[in-house]
Amino acid sequence: MDRLDRYDLRILQELQHDARLSNQELAERIGLSASPCSRRVKALEDEGYIRKQVALLDRKKLGLTLTAYVLIGMDRHTPERFENFQKHICQWPEVLECSLITGMDADYQLKVIVPDMDHYQKFLLEKLTRIEGVTSVRSSFVLNHVQLSTALPLTHLHL
């Protein structure tokens, strides 16, 4: 696939909003018959445009009510130090996102979801601050999620 056409974009848009659509339902929504639609979905998967399909869970119903954004400062900016930090972070299910960042007085930004402040304190003291090289941790807590989405914006790709 050298270029995405309008059908490919519609497939991506529709599947971002509901990946449980049957091939027939998807084909009807984008204006194709079932067989070409199925081939296109397969091609989008093979080319890596569709990485995987997942179930989005309700964090509140699961008792995960505290979301924290955490800025991490490191003592040294060496590949070994960063590799060690990332190795630890990637093992912990509380960390939904970890990004190496610039432009702030921090090296990493984490998105952490836990049941409550007690669990966050335990995560902070027993895990995060025990990683060699971590020199600062600044936490901000979400009061209200105004916009939550997993759908990527595709408007820049429209033909």
Summary of the structure (lengths in Angstrom):
residues: 159
radius of gyration: 20.3
end to end distance: 15.3
largest distance: 57.8
contacts: 376
relative contact order: 0.16
helix: 38%
strand: 19%
